[in-house]
Amino acid sequence: MNALLWLIDTVINLYIWVLILSAVMSWLISFNVVNTSNRVVYMVSDFLYRVTEPALRPIRRIIPTLGGIDISPVILILLLAFLRRLIFEFAY
């Protein structure tokens, strides 16, 4: 049981980091620090978008943007952190 909990915790932790990377990448693209015409940048940003968008889309439908600021990654990170705590609370 401990190995399964460790695996779930690790996957949630990795997904949180992917969410952070996706947000940073979107900021870098928005401020023209990196250019999506570069093939590597395009591939990385497309991968991050495809991995994070299915989880962020329902949150974006419920919570509107605040003056162009998207807080859905923050809300998802908070929900995932809550889920991690909840799993370990019921496990022990």
Backbone bond lengths (Angstrom), bond angles and torsions (degrees), N, CA, C in turn:
res aa  C-N    CA-C-N  psi(-1)  N-CA   C-N-CA  omega(-1)  CA-C   N-CA-C  phi
1 M - - - 1.449 - - 1.525 110.85 -
2 N 1.338 116.72 -37.61 1.465 119.75 179.68 1.521 111.63 -64.23
3 A 1.324 117.48 -36.51 1.461 120.43 179.50 1.526 110.75 -65.88
4 L 1.321 117.34 -39.39 1.457 121.02 178.43 1.523 110.95 -66.28
5 L 1.331 116.68 -42.02 1.459 120.01 177.07 1.517 111.18 -64.27
6 W 1.316 117.03 -39.19 1.461 120.43 177.38 1.528 110.42 -62.77
7 L 1.322 117.24 -42.36 1.462 121.38 179.71 1.528 111.29 -63.75
8 I 1.322 117.44 -45.17 1.465 121.32 178.38 1.516 110.46 -62.43
9 D 1.323 117.12 -43.26 1.456 121.43 178.59 1.528 111.18 -62.47
10 T 1.312 117.59 -41.08 1.456 121.74 179.65 1.521 111.47 -66.51
11 V 1.318 117.41 -42.13 1.467 120.84 178.83 1.527 110.53 -64.25
12 I 1.322 117.48 -43.30 1.463 120.37 178.03 1.519 110.27 -63.42
13 N 1.323 117.43 -41.89 1.458 121.26 179.33 1.531 111.09 -63.12
14 L 1.329 117.45 -43.37 1.461 120.77 177.86 1.523 111.55 -63.85
15 Y 1.318 117.34 -39.04 1.462 120.21 179.33 1.527 111.31 -66.93
16 I 1.319 116.72 -35.11 1.470 119.62 175.33 1.522 109.77 -61.68
17 W 1.330 117.44 -42.41 1.466 120.14 178.63 1.524 111.57 -66.78
18 V 1.319 117.59 -35.58 1.470 120.63 176.47 1.526 109.93 -65.28
19 L 1.324 117.82 -38.97 1.464 121.00 176.00 1.526 111.50 -62.07
20 I 1.322 116.62 -42.52 1.469 120.76 178.65 1.523 110.13 -64.31
21 L 1.326 116.98 -44.65 1.468 120.18 178.24 1.524 111.57 -62.67
22 S 1.301 117.07 -38.13 1.453 120.61 178.77 1.528 111.31 -64.61
23 A 1.328 116.71 -42.23 1.464 120.06 178.39 1.530 111.15 -64.99
24 V 1.320 116.71 -43.22 1.464 120.17 179.25 1.527 110.43 -64.78
25 M 1.320 117.07 -41.35 1.464 120.45 179.21 1.524 110.79 -63.43
26 S 1.317 117.09 -40.05 1.467 118.98 179.18 1.524 111.36 -66.44
27 W 1.333 117.37 -35.34 1.468 119.99 175.66 1.519 111.00 -66.38
28 L 1.333 116.87 -42.74 1.462 120.37 179.95 1.522 111.16 -63.55
29 I 1.309 117.13 -37.05 1.463 120.49 177.90 1.524 110.25 -71.65
30 S 1.329 117.58 -41.00 1.464 120.99 -179.43 1.518 112.76 -63.82
31 F 1.323 117.19 -36.96 1.459 121.13 -178.60 1.526 112.80 -92.62
32 N 1.323 116.74 12.53 1.470 123.76 177.54 1.525 113.49 56.92
33 V 1.308 116.61 34.70 1.461 120.22 174.26 1.522 109.24 -79.74
34 V 1.334 115.58 -39.78 1.455 120.95 174.35 1.521 108.23 -119.54
35 N 1.302 115.93 152.93 1.451 121.63 -176.20 1.522 109.43 -113.13
36 T 1.326 116.71 130.82 1.464 120.11 -177.93 1.526 112.43 -75.60
37 S 1.326 118.28 -6.44 1.469 118.43 174.60 1.530 111.00 -73.43
38 N 1.342 116.31 -17.28 1.458 120.51 171.58 1.531 107.44 -71.46
39 R 1.307 116.34 128.11 1.469 121.42 -172.74 1.532 112.34 -62.54
40 V 1.323 117.73 -40.58 1.473 120.70 -179.35 1.527 110.52 -66.79
41 V 1.313 116.53 -43.76 1.465 120.56 179.10 1.522 109.92 -62.62
42 Y 1.323 116.17 -41.66 1.467 120.02 178.86 1.523 111.22 -62.97
43 M 1.313 117.37 -43.90 1.462 120.57 -178.71 1.526 111.70 -64.91
44 V 1.331 116.72 -42.62 1.465 120.40 179.27 1.524 110.63 -65.33
45 S 1.326 116.83 -46.01 1.463 119.49 -178.62 1.529 111.30 -67.21
46 D 1.328 117.46 -36.11 1.462 120.57 177.55 1.528 110.73 -66.69
47 F 1.326 117.21 -41.83 1.459 120.61 177.31 1.529 110.86 -61.63
48 L 1.323 117.00 -47.27 1.461 120.34 -179.62 1.524 111.26 -62.94
49 Y 1.323 116.63 -38.62 1.470 120.46 178.09 1.524 110.79 -64.14
50 R 1.328 116.95 -45.81 1.462 120.63 -177.88 1.526 112.40 -66.84
51 V 1.315 117.73 -30.38 1.465 121.05 -179.15 1.528 111.60 -80.25
52 T 1.322 117.21 -36.64 1.465 119.86 -173.38 1.525 114.00 -95.45
53 E 1.307 118.24 -26.61 1.464 120.23 -173.58 1.531 114.42 -62.41
54 P 1.334 120.53 -39.82 1.473 117.94 178.58 1.532 113.95 -60.33
55 A 1.303 118.10 -30.94 1.467 120.34 178.92 1.524 111.80 -84.35
56 L 1.326 117.39 -28.81 1.461 120.59 -177.52 1.530 112.88 -84.75
57 R 1.315 118.23 -26.42 1.465 122.07 -175.50 1.527 113.05 -58.96
58 P 1.351 120.50 -45.95 1.479 118.93 178.72 1.533 112.76 -64.29
59 I 1.318 116.56 -34.00 1.472 119.85 178.80 1.519 109.65 -69.04
60 R 1.320 117.55 -39.13 1.472 121.01 178.92 1.521 111.72 -66.49
61 R 1.330 117.77 -30.25 1.463 120.26 177.25 1.518 111.47 -68.74
62 I 1.325 116.48 -35.53 1.465 120.93 -177.29 1.523 111.24 -81.19
63 I 1.333 116.55 -46.83 1.461 121.11 -175.18 1.520 109.19 -105.37
64 P 1.322 117.77 119.05 1.469 119.48 179.85 1.528 110.90 -73.63
65 T 1.331 116.22 161.92 1.465 119.84 177.04 1.520 109.31 -70.39
66 L 1.286 116.09 148.48 1.456 122.26 -178.57 1.519 109.22 -101.96
67 G 1.298 117.28 85.73 1.458 120.83 178.90 1.515 112.66 64.88
68 G 1.305 117.60 38.37 1.459 121.22 179.92 1.522 114.19 89.24
69 I 1.315 117.40 -1.15 1.464 121.17 179.08 1.524 108.28 -99.49
70 D 1.318 115.97 124.02 1.458 121.42 -179.21 1.522 108.90 -96.57
71 I 1.334 115.99 113.78 1.465 119.87 -179.23 1.518 112.24 -101.16
72 S 1.325 117.82 8.13 1.460 120.05 -178.66 1.530 113.46 -62.12
73 P 1.350 121.04 -36.35 1.473 118.24 175.66 1.529 112.81 -63.06
74 V 1.311 116.70 -36.57 1.469 120.20 179.43 1.524 110.02 -65.72
75 I 1.313 116.37 -42.84 1.463 120.21 179.85 1.524 110.41 -65.13
76 L 1.331 117.24 -41.79 1.461 120.03 178.76 1.522 111.46 -65.84
77 I 1.317 117.99 -38.64 1.468 120.75 177.36 1.523 110.11 -63.94
78 L 1.325 117.26 -41.65 1.469 119.99 177.14 1.526 111.45 -63.75
79 L 1.323 117.55 -40.53 1.463 120.44 177.55 1.523 111.74 -65.23
80 L 1.324 117.03 -40.41 1.463 119.87 178.14 1.525 111.91 -67.52
81 A 1.329 117.41 -37.92 1.462 120.19 176.34 1.524 110.55 -65.06
82 F 1.340 116.44 -39.41 1.462 120.37 176.06 1.526 110.75 -63.34
83 L 1.328 117.10 -41.68 1.460 121.35 178.75 1.526 111.51 -62.67
84 R 1.334 117.12 -40.79 1.472 120.50 176.93 1.516 110.64 -60.14
85 R 1.330 116.91 -46.67 1.469 120.33 179.44 1.523 111.38 -63.52
86 L 1.324 115.83 -40.35 1.456 120.81 -178.64 1.522 111.44 -64.95
87 I 1.312 117.17 -40.36 1.466 120.60 179.00 1.516 110.56 -62.41
88 F 1.319 117.36 -45.40 1.469 119.29 -179.06 1.513 112.43 -74.92
89 E 1.316 117.64 -23.42 1.464 120.32 176.58 1.518 110.76 -68.37
90 F 1.328 116.40 -42.39 1.457 120.04 -179.25 1.525 112.67 -81.94
91 A 1.319 117.01 -17.93 1.466 119.51 -179.23 1.521 111.93 -77.74
92 Y 1.326 116.67 -28.14 1.464 118.68 -176.58 1.483 112.19 -118.04
